[in-house]
Structure formats: structure tokens, C-alpha cells
Amino acid sequence: MKANRILLATFVAVIAFQSGNAQSGKELLNNRTKTESIKVYGECGMCKKRIEKAAIAVKGVQSANWNEDSKYLTIKYDLFKKDVPGNVQQKVTEAGHDTGKYKADDAVYEGLPACCHYSRKQ
């Protein structure tokens, strides 16, 4: 009888331990996002809207937030899509905004509203 109790207690402890580990593993599998900040030049709220819209259009991007003061775009994206940051920068330059890595086409930049023009590097 005593052996049965010990065996039952051991069995319950093993099940409880395995259940806790299974939940931890599941949380790791669900945490497939990475956050990265990218320098993007702009001036106003219209720029913010345009930049964030361009970033969200890239497959794998879950959220995008451009800060007007710091000029950084923070993106959260699927960890397994390694090319997302580069694709975001390309998409943002297509919308007329320079990034730390790419320069927007001059014609596209000139087509932005006057309030969106910023000092560009040569």
C-alpha cells in the first residue's frame, strides 16, 4: 500500500512537471517576433502615415511605428523572415522617404507635399 502511494505521488509529480515544460515550450514557439528600428527621414504626421503604411505593406511585418522626433521606424516582424528590414527600407524609399541605407528617387521625393520635405544628404 505504501509503495502504491509513493508510485502515485511520483506519477503526479512527473505529470505536473511535464505539463509545466510543455507550456513553456509553447510560449517560445508563439514568440516568433523580432523588433528592429530603422532610420527613416520625414517631417510630419503625413510622413508618419505614409511611412507606416509602406512598412505594413511588407509581408511579415506585424506592426510599424515611426517617431517624428527621433526619425526612427520601429517594426515588429516574423522572426523567420530575415529579409523584412531590407524590404521595409526599400518600400519606404519607394514612398519617397530616405532611410539609413537607401535614398528615395528624386522625382518621388519632389512629389511629396511641401510639409514633408526634409534636409537630404547629397
C-alpha positions as CSV (number, residue, x, y, z in Angstrom):
1,M,0.0,0.0,0.0
2,K,2.8,2.4,0.9
3,A,4.6,1.6,-2.4
4,N,1.4,2.4,-4.3
5,R,1.2,5.8,-2.7
6,I,4.8,6.6,-3.5
7,L,4.3,5.4,-7.0
8,L,1.2,7.6,-7.4
9,A,2.9,10.6,-5.9
10,T,5.8,10.2,-8.3
11,F,3.5,9.8,-11.2
12,V,1.6,13.0,-10.3
13,A,4.9,14.9,-9.8
14,V,6.2,13.8,-13.2
15,I,2.9,14.8,-15.0
16,A,2.9,18.2,-13.3
17,F,6.5,18.8,-14.3
18,Q,5.9,17.7,-17.9
19,S,2.8,20.0,-18.1
20,G,4.8,23.0,-17.0
21,N,7.5,22.3,-19.5
22,A,5.0,21.9,-22.3
23,Q,3.5,25.3,-21.7
24,S,7.0,26.9,-21.7
25,G,7.8,25.4,-25.0
26,K,4.6,26.5,-26.5
27,E,5.2,30.1,-25.4
28,L,8.6,30.0,-27.1
29,L,7.0,28.7,-30.3
30,N,4.4,31.5,-30.2
31,N,7.1,34.2,-29.6
32,R,8.2,34.4,-33.3
33,T,8.6,38.2,-33.5
34,K,11.6,40.4,-33.7
35,T,11.7,44.2,-33.1
36,E,14.1,46.4,-35.1
37,S,14.5,50.2,-35.5
38,I,15.3,51.8,-38.8
39,K,16.3,55.4,-39.5
40,V,13.7,57.0,-41.8
41,Y,13.7,60.7,-42.7
42,G,10.4,62.7,-42.7
43,E,8.9,65.7,-41.1
44,C,5.2,65.5,-40.2
45,G,2.1,63.4,-39.4
46,M,1.5,62.9,-43.1
47,C,5.0,61.4,-43.4
48,K,4.2,59.2,-40.4
49,K,1.1,57.8,-42.1
50,R,2.9,57.2,-45.4
51,I,6.0,55.6,-43.8
52,E,3.9,53.3,-41.6
53,K,1.6,52.3,-44.4
54,A,4.6,51.4,-46.6
55,A,6.2,49.3,-43.8
56,I,3.0,47.4,-43.0
57,A,2.6,46.5,-46.7
58,V,5.7,44.3,-46.4
59,K,4.9,40.7,-45.9
60,G,5.9,39.6,-42.4
61,V,5.6,43.0,-40.7
62,Q,3.1,42.9,-37.8
63,S,3.4,46.5,-36.6
64,A,5.1,49.7,-37.6
65,N,5.5,52.9,-35.6
66,W,7.5,55.9,-36.9
67,N,8.6,58.5,-34.3
68,E,8.6,62.0,-35.7
69,D,11.1,63.3,-33.2
70,S,13.8,60.6,-33.3
71,K,13.2,59.7,-37.0
72,Y,13.2,56.0,-36.3
73,L,10.7,53.5,-37.6
74,T,10.2,50.6,-35.2
75,I,8.9,47.4,-36.8
76,K,7.8,44.1,-35.3
77,Y,8.1,41.3,-37.8
78,D,8.1,37.5,-38.1
79,L,11.5,36.2,-36.8
80,F,11.8,33.7,-39.6
81,K,11.5,36.3,-42.4
82,K,15.1,37.6,-42.3
83,D,14.8,39.9,-45.3
84,V,12.0,42.1,-43.8
85,P,14.1,45.0,-42.6
86,G,15.7,45.4,-46.1
87,N,12.3,45.1,-47.8
88,V,10.8,47.7,-45.4
89,Q,13.6,50.1,-46.3
90,Q,13.1,49.6,-50.0
91,K,9.3,50.0,-49.7
92,V,9.7,53.2,-47.6
93,T,12.1,54.7,-50.2
94,E,9.6,53.9,-53.0
95,A,7.1,56.0,-51.0
96,G,9.6,58.9,-51.1
97,H,11.5,58.8,-47.8
98,D,15.2,58.2,-47.4
99,T,16.4,55.6,-44.9
100,G,19.7,54.9,-43.3
101,K,20.5,52.5,-46.1
102,Y,18.7,53.8,-49.2
103,K,17.9,57.1,-50.9
104,A,14.5,57.7,-52.4
105,D,14.2,58.6,-56.1
106,D,14.4,62.4,-56.5
107,A,11.2,62.5,-58.6
108,V,9.2,60.6,-55.9
109,Y,10.7,62.8,-53.1
110,E,9.8,66.0,-55.1
111,G,6.3,64.7,-55.5
112,L,5.7,64.7,-51.7
113,P,3.7,67.6,-50.2
114,A,5.9,70.6,-49.2
115,C,5.5,69.9,-45.5
116,C,7.1,66.5,-46.0
117,H,10.4,67.8,-47.4
118,Y,13.4,67.3,-45.2
119,S,17.0,68.1,-45.5
120,R,18.5,65.4,-47.7
121,K,22.1,64.1,-47.8
122,Q,23.8,64.7,-51.1
